[in-house]
Amino acid sequence: MDTALKKTLKAKAHHLSPVILLGTKGLTPAVISETNIALNAHELIKISIKGMEKKDRIIVANTLCNDLEAELIQTLGNTAVIYRKNKDK
């Protein structure tokens, strides 16, 4: 992904609210499934990751992206922005 597209996606994500809330239980199969559904519907989503240290939040976000073949656009505080192009649209 080139930097111009990443910059555009960051700007679009600015006004979004988190659609996935990830808590202290971490990355569960249910969270992965719901994130997959959200990515199919919206392509660009925010995820709120609470109850973890910064390095753990980044690991969880990267793991989620790898599992779902998505792209991590940005992490900012407790929020991660991920993108996956919907091939059907």
PyMOL Python script that loads the backbone (N, CA, C, O; Angstrom):
from pymol import cmd

cmd.read_pdbstr("""\
ATOM      1  N   MET A   1       0.849  -1.166   0.000  1.00  0.00           N
ATOM      2  CA  MET A   1       0.000   0.000   0.000  1.00  0.00           C
ATOM      3  C   MET A   1       0.900   1.237   0.000  1.00  0.00           C
ATOM      4  O   MET A   1       1.847   1.337   0.780  1.00  0.00           O
ATOM      5  N   ASP A   2       0.586   2.158  -0.880  1.00  0.00           N
ATOM      6  CA  ASP A   2       1.412   3.358  -0.967  1.00  0.00           C
ATOM      7  C   ASP A   2       0.988   4.393   0.082  1.00  0.00           C
ATOM      8  O   ASP A   2      -0.098   4.306   0.655  1.00  0.00           O
ATOM      9  N   THR A   3       1.849   5.351   0.313  1.00  0.00           N
ATOM     10  CA  THR A   3       1.633   6.324   1.383  1.00  0.00           C
ATOM     11  C   THR A   3       0.459   7.259   1.096  1.00  0.00           C
ATOM     12  O   THR A   3      -0.214   7.706   2.025  1.00  0.00           O
ATOM     13  N   ALA A   4       0.209   7.557  -0.167  1.00  0.00           N
ATOM     14  CA  ALA A   4      -0.908   8.441  -0.504  1.00  0.00           C
ATOM     15  C   ALA A   4      -2.244   7.790  -0.130  1.00  0.00           C
ATOM     16  O   ALA A   4      -3.127   8.455   0.413  1.00  0.00           O
ATOM     17  N   LEU A   5      -2.392   6.508  -0.414  1.00  0.00           N
ATOM     18  CA  LEU A   5      -3.616   5.800  -0.062  1.00  0.00           C
ATOM     19  C   LEU A   5      -3.758   5.707   1.455  1.00  0.00           C
ATOM     20  O   LEU A   5      -4.849   5.880   1.997  1.00  0.00           O
ATOM     21  N   LYS A   6      -2.644   5.433   2.133  1.00  0.00           N
ATOM     22  CA  LYS A   6      -2.678   5.353   3.591  1.00  0.00           C
ATOM     23  C   LYS A   6      -3.106   6.686   4.207  1.00  0.00           C
ATOM     24  O   LYS A   6      -3.884   6.712   5.161  1.00  0.00           O
ATOM     25  N   LYS A   7      -2.606   7.768   3.670  1.00  0.00           N
ATOM     26  CA  LYS A   7      -2.960   9.100   4.157  1.00  0.00           C
ATOM     27  C   LYS A   7      -4.442   9.379   3.938  1.00  0.00           C
ATOM     28  O   LYS A   7      -5.103   9.944   4.809  1.00  0.00           O
ATOM     29  N   THR A   8      -4.964   8.988   2.784  1.00  0.00           N
ATOM     30  CA  THR A   8      -6.383   9.157   2.487  1.00  0.00           C
ATOM     31  C   THR A   8      -7.249   8.346   3.447  1.00  0.00           C
ATOM     32  O   THR A   8      -8.265   8.835   3.940  1.00  0.00           O
ATOM     33  N   LEU A   9      -6.840   7.098   3.709  1.00  0.00           N
ATOM     34  CA  LEU A   9      -7.600   6.247   4.614  1.00  0.00           C
ATOM     35  C   LEU A   9      -7.575   6.771   6.049  1.00  0.00           C
ATOM     36  O   LEU A   9      -8.576   6.682   6.760  1.00  0.00           O
ATOM     37  N   LYS A  10      -6.439   7.315   6.474  1.00  0.00           N
ATOM     38  CA  LYS A  10      -6.356   7.922   7.813  1.00  0.00           C
ATOM     39  C   LYS A  10      -7.337   9.079   7.932  1.00  0.00           C
ATOM     40  O   LYS A  10      -8.002   9.229   8.956  1.00  0.00           O
ATOM     41  N   ALA A  11      -7.428   9.895   6.892  1.00  0.00           N
ATOM     42  CA  ALA A  11      -8.345  11.031   6.905  1.00  0.00           C
ATOM     43  C   ALA A  11      -9.801  10.557   6.954  1.00  0.00           C
ATOM     44  O   ALA A  11     -10.614  11.138   7.673  1.00  0.00           O
ATOM     45  N   LYS A  12     -10.132   9.518   6.203  1.00  0.00           N
ATOM     46  CA  LYS A  12     -11.497   8.980   6.223  1.00  0.00           C
ATOM     47  C   LYS A  12     -11.834   8.362   7.575  1.00  0.00           C
ATOM     48  O   LYS A  12     -12.971   8.453   8.038  1.00  0.00           O
ATOM     49  N   ALA A  13     -10.853   7.738   8.203  1.00  0.00           N
ATOM     50  CA  ALA A  13     -11.082   7.054   9.478  1.00  0.00           C
ATOM     51  C   ALA A  13     -11.242   8.023  10.639  1.00  0.00           C
ATOM     52  O   ALA A  13     -11.780   7.657  11.684  1.00  0.00           O
ATOM     53  N   HIS A  14     -10.785   9.245  10.465  1.00  0.00           N
ATOM     54  CA  HIS A  14     -10.812  10.213  11.557  1.00  0.00           C
ATOM     55  C   HIS A  14     -12.205  10.372  12.161  1.00  0.00           C
ATOM     56  O   HIS A  14     -12.338  10.505  13.378  1.00  0.00           O
ATOM     57  N   HIS A  15     -13.234  10.360  11.331  1.00  0.00           N
ATOM     58  CA  HIS A  15     -14.593  10.609  11.804  1.00  0.00           C
ATOM     59  C   HIS A  15     -15.355   9.336  12.167  1.00  0.00           C
ATOM     60  O   HIS A  15     -16.510   9.408  12.585  1.00  0.00           O
ATOM     61  N   LEU A  16     -14.732   8.187  12.013  1.00  0.00           N
ATOM     62  CA  LEU A  16     -15.389   6.925  12.340  1.00  0.00           C
ATOM     63  C   LEU A  16     -15.380   6.660  13.837  1.00  0.00           C
ATOM     64  O   LEU A  16     -14.494   7.116  14.560  1.00  0.00           O
ATOM     65  N   SER A  17     -16.365   5.926  14.280  1.00  0.00           N
ATOM     66  CA  SER A  17     -16.402   5.437  15.659  1.00  0.00           C
ATOM     67  C   SER A  17     -15.963   3.983  15.650  1.00  0.00           C
ATOM     68  O   SER A  17     -16.167   3.290  14.653  1.00  0.00           O
ATOM     69  N   PRO A  18     -15.364   3.501  16.737  1.00  0.00           N
ATOM     70  CA  PRO A  18     -14.965   2.090  16.785  1.00  0.00           C
ATOM     71  C   PRO A  18     -16.174   1.165  16.655  1.00  0.00           C
ATOM     72  O   PRO A  18     -17.194   1.368  17.314  1.00  0.00           O
ATOM     73  N   VAL A  19     -16.050   0.156  15.805  1.00  0.00           N
ATOM     74  CA  VAL A  19     -17.126  -0.818  15.631  1.00  0.00           C
ATOM     75  C   VAL A  19     -16.820  -2.125  16.355  1.00  0.00           C
ATOM     76  O   VAL A  19     -17.715  -2.939  16.584  1.00  0.00           O
ATOM     77  N   ILE A  20     -15.564  -2.320  16.712  1.00  0.00           N
ATOM     78  CA  ILE A  20     -15.146  -3.505  17.463  1.00  0.00           C
ATOM     79  C   ILE A  20     -14.522  -3.033  18.769  1.00  0.00           C
ATOM     80  O   ILE A  20     -13.635  -2.179  18.771  1.00  0.00           O
ATOM     81  N   LEU A  21     -14.990  -3.594  19.873  1.00  0.00           N
ATOM     82  CA  LEU A  21     -14.442  -3.264  21.181  1.00  0.00           C
ATOM     83  C   LEU A  21     -13.761  -4.508  21.725  1.00  0.00           C
ATOM     84  O   LEU A  21     -14.414  -5.518  21.985  1.00  0.00           O
ATOM     85  N   LEU A  22     -12.462  -4.432  21.896  1.00  0.00           N
ATOM     86  CA  LEU A  22     -11.664  -5.556  22.352  1.00  0.00           C
ATOM     87  C   LEU A  22     -11.249  -5.290  23.788  1.00  0.00           C
ATOM     88  O   LEU A  22     -10.634  -4.264  24.080  1.00  0.00           O
ATOM     89  N   GLY A  23     -11.578  -6.200  24.678  1.00  0.00           N
ATOM     90  CA  GLY A  23     -11.317  -5.986  26.094  1.00  0.00           C
ATOM     91  C   GLY A  23     -10.205  -6.843  26.646  1.00  0.00           C
ATOM     92  O   GLY A  23      -9.283  -7.231  25.929  1.00  0.00           O
ATOM     93  N   THR A  24     -10.301  -7.135  27.925  1.00  0.00           N
ATOM     94  CA  THR A  24      -9.230  -7.836  28.631  1.00  0.00           C
ATOM     95  C   THR A  24      -9.095  -9.302  28.229  1.00  0.00           C
ATOM     96  O   THR A  24      -8.052  -9.910  28.469  1.00  0.00           O
ATOM     97  N   LYS A  25     -10.133  -9.879  27.623  1.00  0.00           N
ATOM     98  CA  LYS A  25     -10.041 -11.275  27.175  1.00  0.00           C
ATOM     99  C   LYS A  25      -9.166 -11.414  25.941  1.00  0.00           C
ATOM    100  O   LYS A  25      -8.758 -12.519  25.583  1.00  0.00           O
ATOM    101  N   GLY A  26      -8.881 -10.303  25.298  1.00  0.00           N
ATOM    102  CA  GLY A  26      -7.970 -10.322  24.161  1.00  0.00           C
ATOM    103  C   GLY A  26      -8.634 -10.766  22.870  1.00  0.00           C
ATOM    104  O   GLY A  26      -9.837 -10.600  22.668  1.00  0.00           O
ATOM    105  N   LEU A  27      -7.828 -11.322  22.024  1.00  0.00           N
ATOM    106  CA  LEU A  27      -8.245 -11.707  20.685  1.00  0.00           C
ATOM    107  C   LEU A  27      -8.858 -13.104  20.720  1.00  0.00           C
ATOM    108  O   LEU A  27      -8.134 -14.096  20.817  1.00  0.00           O
ATOM    109  N   THR A  28     -10.163 -13.188  20.643  1.00  0.00           N
ATOM    110  CA  THR A  28     -10.870 -14.464  20.683  1.00  0.00           C
ATOM    111  C   THR A  28     -11.405 -14.782  19.286  1.00  0.00           C
ATOM    112  O   THR A  28     -11.474 -13.888  18.442  1.00  0.00           O
ATOM    113  N   PRO A  29     -11.779 -16.015  19.027  1.00  0.00           N
ATOM    114  CA  PRO A  29     -12.378 -16.350  17.725  1.00  0.00           C
ATOM    115  C   PRO A  29     -13.625 -15.511  17.419  1.00  0.00           C
ATOM    116  O   PRO A  29     -13.876 -15.172  16.263  1.00  0.00           O
ATOM    117  N   ALA A  30     -14.396 -15.182  18.443  1.00  0.00           N
ATOM    118  CA  ALA A  30     -15.588 -14.354  18.230  1.00  0.00           C
ATOM    119  C   ALA A  30     -15.200 -12.946  17.757  1.00  0.00           C
ATOM    120  O   ALA A  30     -15.856 -12.384  16.880  1.00  0.00           O
ATOM    121  N   VAL A  31     -14.156 -12.389  18.326  1.00  0.00           N
ATOM    122  CA  VAL A  31     -13.695 -11.053  17.924  1.00  0.00           C
ATOM    123  C   VAL A  31     -13.202 -11.091  16.480  1.00  0.00           C
ATOM    124  O   VAL A  31     -13.496 -10.188  15.697  1.00  0.00           O
ATOM    125  N   ILE A  32     -12.462 -12.121  16.134  1.00  0.00           N
ATOM    126  CA  ILE A  32     -11.957 -12.260  14.767  1.00  0.00           C
ATOM    127  C   ILE A  32     -13.124 -12.367  13.785  1.00  0.00           C
ATOM    128  O   ILE A  32     -13.114 -11.735  12.729  1.00  0.00           O
ATOM    129  N   SER A  33     -14.119 -13.165  14.137  1.00  0.00           N
ATOM    130  CA  SER A  33     -15.289 -13.341  13.276  1.00  0.00           C
ATOM    131  C   SER A  33     -16.059 -12.032  13.095  1.00  0.00           C
ATOM    132  O   SER A  33     -16.432 -11.684  11.975  1.00  0.00           O
ATOM    133  N   GLU A  34     -16.294 -11.315  14.175  1.00  0.00           N
ATOM    134  CA  GLU A  34     -17.018 -10.043  14.096  1.00  0.00           C
ATOM    135  C   GLU A  34     -16.221  -8.997  13.311  1.00  0.00           C
ATOM    136  O   GLU A  34     -16.800  -8.196  12.577  1.00  0.00           O
ATOM    137  N   THR A  35     -14.913  -9.006  13.466  1.00  0.00           N
ATOM    138  CA  THR A  35     -14.074  -8.071  12.715  1.00  0.00           C
ATOM    139  C   THR A  35     -14.139  -8.388  11.226  1.00  0.00           C
ATOM    140  O   THR A  35     -14.174  -7.477  10.399  1.00  0.00           O
ATOM    141  N   ASN A  36     -14.155  -9.659  10.883  1.00  0.00           N
ATOM    142  CA  ASN A  36     -14.271 -10.073   9.487  1.00  0.00           C
ATOM    143  C   ASN A  36     -15.590  -9.575   8.895  1.00  0.00           C
ATOM    144  O   ASN A  36     -15.621  -9.072   7.771  1.00  0.00           O
ATOM    145  N   ILE A  37     -16.669  -9.716   9.648  1.00  0.00           N
ATOM    146  CA  ILE A  37     -17.982  -9.246   9.196  1.00  0.00           C
ATOM    147  C   ILE A  37     -17.966  -7.727   9.001  1.00  0.00           C
ATOM    148  O   ILE A  37     -18.483  -7.218   8.007  1.00  0.00           O
ATOM    149  N   ALA A  38     -17.374  -7.015   9.947  1.00  0.00           N
ATOM    150  CA  ALA A  38     -17.302  -5.553   9.860  1.00  0.00           C
ATOM    151  C   ALA A  38     -16.466  -5.109   8.659  1.00  0.00           C
ATOM    152  O   ALA A  38     -16.826  -4.149   7.977  1.00  0.00           O
ATOM    153  N   LEU A  39     -15.360  -5.795   8.398  1.00  0.00           N
ATOM    154  CA  LEU A  39     -14.522  -5.451   7.249  1.00  0.00           C
ATOM    155  C   LEU A  39     -15.250  -5.717   5.940  1.00  0.00           C
ATOM    156  O   LEU A  39     -15.114  -4.948   4.988  1.00  0.00           O
ATOM    157  N   ASN A  40     -16.018  -6.796   5.883  1.00  0.00           N
ATOM    158  CA  ASN A  40     -16.801  -7.076   4.674  1.00  0.00           C
ATOM    159  C   ASN A  40     -17.832  -5.986   4.422  1.00  0.00           C
ATOM    160  O   ASN A  40     -18.101  -5.631   3.274  1.00  0.00           O
ATOM    161  N   ALA A  41     -18.402  -5.464   5.485  1.00  0.00           N
ATOM    162  CA  ALA A  41     -19.442  -4.447   5.358  1.00  0.00           C
ATOM    163  C   ALA A  41     -18.881  -3.052   5.102  1.00  0.00           C
ATOM    164  O   ALA A  41     -19.459  -2.287   4.330  1.00  0.00           O
ATOM    165  N   HIS A  42     -17.761  -2.710   5.741  1.00  0.00           N
ATOM    166  CA  HIS A  42     -17.301  -1.324   5.724  1.00  0.00           C
ATOM    167  C   HIS A  42     -15.929  -1.091   5.083  1.00  0.00           C
ATOM    168  O   HIS A  42     -15.633   0.043   4.704  1.00  0.00           O
ATOM    169  N   GLU A  43     -15.105  -2.086   4.951  1.00  0.00           N
ATOM    170  CA  GLU A  43     -13.729  -2.006   4.444  1.00  0.00           C
ATOM    171  C   GLU A  43     -12.773  -1.293   5.394  1.00  0.00           C
ATOM    172  O   GLU A  43     -11.682  -1.802   5.653  1.00  0.00           O
ATOM    173  N   LEU A  44     -13.145  -0.150   5.910  1.00  0.00           N
ATOM    174  CA  LEU A  44     -12.295   0.643   6.810  1.00  0.00           C
ATOM    175  C   LEU A  44     -12.992   0.735   8.160  1.00  0.00           C
ATOM    176  O   LEU A  44     -14.100   1.260   8.259  1.00  0.00           O
ATOM    177  N   ILE A  45     -12.332   0.218   9.210  1.00  0.00           N
ATOM    178  CA  ILE A  45     -12.961   0.214  10.533  1.00  0.00           C
ATOM    179  C   ILE A  45     -11.961   0.632  11.608  1.00  0.00           C
ATOM    180  O   ILE A  45     -10.745   0.549  11.434  1.00  0.00           O
ATOM    181  N   LYS A  46     -12.525   1.080  12.719  1.00  0.00           N
ATOM    182  CA  LYS A  46     -11.740   1.372  13.917  1.00  0.00           C
ATOM    183  C   LYS A  46     -12.029   0.294  14.946  1.00  0.00           C
ATOM    184  O   LYS A  46     -13.157  -0.183  15.073  1.00  0.00           O
ATOM    185  N   ILE A  47     -10.983  -0.082  15.679  1.00  0.00           N
ATOM    186  CA  ILE A  47     -11.101  -1.059  16.743  1.00  0.00           C
ATOM    187  C   ILE A  47     -10.582  -0.428  18.016  1.00  0.00           C
ATOM    188  O   ILE A  47      -9.491   0.142  18.033  1.00  0.00           O
ATOM    189  N   SER A  48     -11.353  -0.525  19.076  1.00  0.00           N
ATOM    190  CA  SER A  48     -10.931  -0.027  20.384  1.00  0.00           C
ATOM    191  C   SER A  48     -10.330  -1.194  21.169  1.00  0.00           C
ATOM    192  O   SER A  48     -10.998  -2.202  21.399  1.00  0.00           O
ATOM    193  N   ILE A  49      -9.083  -1.054  21.573  1.00  0.00           N
ATOM    194  CA  ILE A  49      -8.366  -2.102  22.305  1.00  0.00           C
ATOM    195  C   ILE A  49      -8.037  -1.555  23.688  1.00  0.00           C
ATOM    196  O   ILE A  49      -7.193  -0.672  23.835  1.00  0.00           O
ATOM    197  N   LYS A  50      -8.715  -2.092  24.699  1.00  0.00           N
ATOM    198  CA  LYS A  50      -8.519  -1.587  26.062  1.00  0.00           C
ATOM    199  C   LYS A  50      -7.945  -2.668  26.964  1.00  0.00           C
ATOM    200  O   LYS A  50      -8.053  -3.858  26.670  1.00  0.00           O
ATOM    201  N   GLY A  51      -7.340  -2.249  28.054  1.00  0.00           N
ATOM    202  CA  GLY A  51      -6.841  -3.170  29.059  1.00  0.00           C
ATOM    203  C   GLY A  51      -5.513  -3.811  28.730  1.00  0.00           C
ATOM    204  O   GLY A  51      -5.180  -4.856  29.287  1.00  0.00           O
ATOM    205  N   MET A  52      -4.738  -3.201  27.827  1.00  0.00           N
ATOM    206  CA  MET A  52      -3.438  -3.757  27.438  1.00  0.00           C
ATOM    207  C   MET A  52      -2.404  -2.645  27.360  1.00  0.00           C
ATOM    208  O   MET A  52      -2.731  -1.468  27.206  1.00  0.00           O
ATOM    209  N   GLU A  53      -1.162  -3.051  27.471  1.00  0.00           N
ATOM    210  CA  GLU A  53      -0.055  -2.119  27.265  1.00  0.00           C
ATOM    211  C   GLU A  53       0.077  -1.808  25.778  1.00  0.00           C
ATOM    212  O   GLU A  53      -0.458  -2.530  24.937  1.00  0.00           O
ATOM    213  N   LYS A  54       0.787  -0.738  25.462  1.00  0.00           N
ATOM    214  CA  LYS A  54       0.930  -0.294  24.080  1.00  0.00           C
ATOM    215  C   LYS A  54       1.512  -1.387  23.181  1.00  0.00           C
ATOM    216  O   LYS A  54       0.992  -1.631  22.092  1.00  0.00           O
ATOM    217  N   LYS A  55       2.561  -2.031  23.617  1.00  0.00           N
ATOM    218  CA  LYS A  55       3.197  -3.058  22.773  1.00  0.00           C
ATOM    219  C   LYS A  55       2.243  -4.224  22.532  1.00  0.00           C
ATOM    220  O   LYS A  55       2.246  -4.813  21.451  1.00  0.00           O
ATOM    221  N   ASP A  56       1.424  -4.562  23.533  1.00  0.00           N
ATOM    222  CA  ASP A  56       0.455  -5.645  23.377  1.00  0.00           C
ATOM    223  C   ASP A  56      -0.670  -5.248  22.419  1.00  0.00           C
ATOM    224  O   ASP A  56      -1.148  -6.078  21.647  1.00  0.00           O
ATOM    225  N   ARG A  57      -1.092  -3.983  22.466  1.00  0.00           N
ATOM    226  CA  ARG A  57      -2.120  -3.503  21.539  1.00  0.00           C
ATOM    227  C   ARG A  57      -1.635  -3.597  20.098  1.00  0.00           C
ATOM    228  O   ARG A  57      -2.392  -3.977  19.204  1.00  0.00           O
ATOM    229  N   ILE A  58      -0.384  -3.253  19.879  1.00  0.00           N
ATOM    230  CA  ILE A  58       0.179  -3.314  18.528  1.00  0.00           C
ATOM    231  C   ILE A  58       0.275  -4.765  18.054  1.00  0.00           C
ATOM    232  O   ILE A  58      -0.019  -5.061  16.896  1.00  0.00           O
ATOM    233  N   ILE A  59       0.684  -5.664  18.944  1.00  0.00           N
ATOM    234  CA  ILE A  59       0.766  -7.088  18.600  1.00  0.00           C
ATOM    235  C   ILE A  59      -0.613  -7.630  18.249  1.00  0.00           C
ATOM    236  O   ILE A  59      -0.761  -8.352  17.263  1.00  0.00           O
ATOM    237  N   VAL A  60      -1.626  -7.289  19.047  1.00  0.00           N
ATOM    238  CA  VAL A  60      -2.989  -7.755  18.793  1.00  0.00           C
ATOM    239  C   VAL A  60      -3.494  -7.209  17.456  1.00  0.00           C
ATOM    240  O   VAL A  60      -4.094  -7.949  16.676  1.00  0.00           O
ATOM    241  N   ALA A  61      -3.263  -5.944  17.187  1.00  0.00           N
ATOM    242  CA  ALA A  61      -3.714  -5.340  15.931  1.00  0.00           C
ATOM    243  C   ALA A  61      -3.036  -6.011  14.733  1.00  0.00           C
ATOM    244  O   ALA A  61      -3.693  -6.308  13.735  1.00  0.00           O
ATOM    245  N   ASN A  62      -1.735  -6.248  14.829  1.00  0.00           N
ATOM    246  CA  ASN A  62      -1.014  -6.907  13.740  1.00  0.00           C
ATOM    247  C   ASN A  62      -1.469  -8.352  13.552  1.00  0.00           C
ATOM    248  O   ASN A  62      -1.593  -8.822  12.421  1.00  0.00           O
ATOM    249  N   THR A  63      -1.717  -9.056  14.653  1.00  0.00           N
ATOM    250  CA  THR A  63      -2.196 -10.438  14.574  1.00  0.00           C
ATOM    251  C   THR A  63      -3.565 -10.489  13.909  1.00  0.00           C
ATOM    252  O   THR A  63      -3.817 -11.346  13.061  1.00  0.00           O
ATOM    253  N   LEU A  64      -4.439  -9.579  14.291  1.00  0.00           N
ATOM    254  CA  LEU A  64      -5.768  -9.513  13.706  1.00  0.00           C
ATOM    255  C   LEU A  64      -5.684  -9.250  12.200  1.00  0.00           C
ATOM    256  O   LEU A  64      -6.392  -9.878  11.413  1.00  0.00           O
ATOM    257  N   CYS A  65      -4.826  -8.329  11.812  1.00  0.00           N
ATOM    258  CA  CYS A  65      -4.649  -8.027  10.389  1.00  0.00           C
ATOM    259  C   CYS A  65      -4.100  -9.229   9.631  1.00  0.00           C
ATOM    260  O   CYS A  65      -4.548  -9.517   8.521  1.00  0.00           O
ATOM    261  N   ASN A  66      -3.143  -9.925  10.213  1.00  0.00           N
ATOM    262  CA  ASN A  66      -2.591 -11.114   9.551  1.00  0.00           C
ATOM    263  C   ASN A  66      -3.647 -12.197   9.395  1.00  0.00           C
ATOM    264  O   ASN A  66      -3.730 -12.835   8.346  1.00  0.00           O
ATOM    265  N   ASP A  67      -4.456 -12.409  10.430  1.00  0.00           N
ATOM    266  CA  ASP A  67      -5.493 -13.442  10.379  1.00  0.00           C
ATOM    267  C   ASP A  67      -6.557 -13.128   9.327  1.00  0.00           C
ATOM    268  O   ASP A  67      -7.102 -14.037   8.702  1.00  0.00           O
ATOM    269  N   LEU A  68      -6.849 -11.855   9.135  1.00  0.00           N
ATOM    270  CA  LEU A  68      -7.930 -11.454   8.233  1.00  0.00           C
ATOM    271  C   LEU A  68      -7.451 -10.904   6.896  1.00  0.00           C
ATOM    272  O   LEU A  68      -8.255 -10.425   6.097  1.00  0.00           O
ATOM    273  N   GLU A  69      -6.158 -10.971   6.653  1.00  0.00           N
ATOM    274  CA  GLU A  69      -5.556 -10.451   5.421  1.00  0.00           C
ATOM    275  C   GLU A  69      -5.933  -8.979   5.210  1.00  0.00           C
ATOM    276  O   GLU A  69      -6.307  -8.560   4.115  1.00  0.00           O
ATOM    277  N   ALA A  70      -5.821  -8.222   6.290  1.00  0.00           N
ATOM    278  CA  ALA A  70      -6.134  -6.791   6.264  1.00  0.00           C
ATOM    279  C   ALA A  70      -4.847  -5.994   6.440  1.00  0.00           C
ATOM    280  O   ALA A  70      -3.779  -6.554   6.690  1.00  0.00           O
ATOM    281  N   GLU A  71      -4.969  -4.703   6.308  1.00  0.00           N
ATOM    282  CA  GLU A  71      -3.830  -3.793   6.421  1.00  0.00           C
ATOM    283  C   GLU A  71      -4.015  -2.899   7.641  1.00  0.00           C
ATOM    284  O   GLU A  71      -5.058  -2.265   7.799  1.00  0.00           O
ATOM    285  N   LEU A  72      -3.007  -2.849   8.500  1.00  0.00           N
ATOM    286  CA  LEU A  72      -3.042  -1.938   9.640  1.00  0.00           C
ATOM    287  C   LEU A  72      -2.673  -0.550   9.130  1.00  0.00           C
ATOM    288  O   LEU A  72      -1.565  -0.329   8.640  1.00  0.00           O
ATOM    289  N   ILE A  73      -3.605   0.371   9.249  1.00  0.00           N
ATOM    290  CA  ILE A  73      -3.388   1.732   8.762  1.00  0.00           C
ATOM    291  C   ILE A  73      -2.738   2.592   9.824  1.00  0.00           C
ATOM    292  O   ILE A  73      -1.808   3.348   9.543  1.00  0.00           O
ATOM    293  N   GLN A  74      -3.240   2.471  11.067  1.00  0.00           N
ATOM    294  CA  GLN A  74      -2.744   3.361  12.116  1.00  0.00           C
ATOM    295  C   GLN A  74      -3.144   2.819  13.479  1.00  0.00           C
ATOM    296  O   GLN A  74      -4.205   2.217  13.638  1.00  0.00           O
ATOM    297  N   THR A  75      -2.276   3.042  14.457  1.00  0.00           N
ATOM    298  CA  THR A  75      -2.655   2.849  15.850  1.00  0.00           C
ATOM    299  C   THR A  75      -2.449   4.186  16.545  1.00  0.00           C
ATOM    300  O   THR A  75      -1.427   4.848  16.369  1.00  0.00           O
ATOM    301  N   LEU A  76      -3.434   4.563  17.328  1.00  0.00           N
ATOM    302  CA  LEU A  76      -3.370   5.834  18.029  1.00  0.00           C
ATOM    303  C   LEU A  76      -4.048   5.647  19.371  1.00  0.00           C
ATOM    304  O   LEU A  76      -5.268   5.505  19.442  1.00  0.00           O
ATOM    305  N   GLY A  77      -3.255   5.648  20.440  1.00  0.00           N
ATOM    306  CA  GLY A  77      -3.808   5.399  21.763  1.00  0.00           C
ATOM    307  C   GLY A  77      -4.384   3.998  21.853  1.00  0.00           C
ATOM    308  O   GLY A  77      -3.697   3.015  21.574  1.00  0.00           O
ATOM    309  N   ASN A  78      -5.649   3.912  22.246  1.00  0.00           N
ATOM    310  CA  ASN A  78      -6.322   2.618  22.365  1.00  0.00           C
ATOM    311  C   ASN A  78      -7.040   2.207  21.089  1.00  0.00           C
ATOM    312  O   ASN A  78      -7.795   1.235  21.097  1.00  0.00           O
ATOM    313  N   THR A  79      -6.825   2.916  20.008  1.00  0.00           N
ATOM    314  CA  THR A  79      -7.573   2.688  18.781  1.00  0.00           C
ATOM    315  C   THR A  79      -6.647   2.245  17.645  1.00  0.00           C
ATOM    316  O   THR A  79      -5.558   2.786  17.451  1.00  0.00           O
ATOM    317  N   ALA A  80      -7.121   1.245  16.908  1.00  0.00           N
ATOM    318  CA  ALA A  80      -6.425   0.792  15.708  1.00  0.00           C
ATOM    319  C   ALA A  80      -7.368   0.965  14.523  1.00  0.00           C
ATOM    320  O   ALA A  80      -8.574   0.747  14.641  1.00  0.00           O
ATOM    321  N   VAL A  81      -6.816   1.353  13.396  1.00  0.00           N
ATOM    322  CA  VAL A  81      -7.585   1.494  12.163  1.00  0.00           C
ATOM    323  C   VAL A  81      -7.077   0.440  11.196  1.00  0.00           C
ATOM    324  O   VAL A  81      -5.882   0.371  10.908  1.00  0.00           O
ATOM    325  N   ILE A  82      -7.998  -0.385  10.694  1.00  0.00           N
ATOM    326  CA  ILE A  82      -7.594  -1.416   9.745  1.00  0.00           C
ATOM    327  C   ILE A  82      -8.463  -1.338   8.483  1.00  0.00           C
ATOM    328  O   ILE A  82      -9.595  -0.855   8.514  1.00  0.00           O
ATOM    329  N   TYR A  83      -7.900  -1.824   7.384  1.00  0.00           N
ATOM    330  CA  TYR A  83      -8.535  -1.728   6.075  1.00  0.00           C
ATOM    331  C   TYR A  83      -8.349  -3.029   5.329  1.00  0.00           C
ATOM    332  O   TYR A  83      -7.280  -3.640   5.352  1.00  0.00           O
ATOM    333  N   ARG A  84      -9.419  -3.437   4.667  1.00  0.00           N
ATOM    334  CA  ARG A  84      -9.330  -4.573   3.743  1.00  0.00           C
ATOM    335  C   ARG A  84     -10.289  -4.290   2.596  1.00  0.00           C
ATOM    336  O   ARG A  84     -11.484  -4.088   2.812  1.00  0.00           O
ATOM    337  N   LYS A  85      -9.766  -4.276   1.387  1.00  0.00           N
ATOM    338  CA  LYS A  85     -10.570  -4.019   0.189  1.00  0.00           C
ATOM    339  C   LYS A  85     -11.572  -5.146   0.034  1.00  0.00           C
ATOM    340  O   LYS A  85     -11.212  -6.321   0.096  1.00  0.00           O
ATOM    341  N   ASN A  86     -12.820  -4.785  -0.165  1.00  0.00           N
ATOM    342  CA  ASN A  86     -13.867  -5.761  -0.412  1.00  0.00           C
ATOM    343  C   ASN A  86     -13.872  -6.074  -1.897  1.00  0.00           C
ATOM    344  O   ASN A  86     -14.135  -5.196  -2.717  1.00  0.00           O
ATOM    345  N   LYS A  87     -13.587  -7.300  -2.242  1.00  0.00           N
ATOM    346  CA  LYS A  87     -13.451  -7.689  -3.647  1.00  0.00           C
ATOM    347  C   LYS A  87     -14.795  -7.680  -4.371  1.00  0.00           C
ATOM    348  O   LYS A  87     -14.835  -7.611  -5.599  1.00  0.00           O
ATOM    349  N   ASP A  88     -15.899  -7.750  -3.619  1.00  0.00           N
ATOM    350  CA  ASP A  88     -17.220  -7.779  -4.233  1.00  0.00           C
ATOM    351  C   ASP A  88     -17.749  -6.401  -4.599  1.00  0.00           C
ATOM    352  O   ASP A  88     -18.692  -6.291  -5.382  1.00  0.00           O
ATOM    353  N   LYS A  89     -17.160  -5.355  -4.046  1.00  0.00           N
ATOM    354  CA  LYS A  89     -17.644  -3.991  -4.324  1.00  0.00           C
ATOM    355  C   LYS A  89     -16.976  -3.412  -5.545  1.00  0.00           C
ATOM    356  O   LYS A  89     -17.261  -2.277  -5.925  1.00  0.00           O
TER     357      LYS A  89
END
""", "prot")
cmd.dss("prot")
cmd.show_as("cartoon", "prot")
cmd.util.cbc("prot")
cmd.orient("prot")
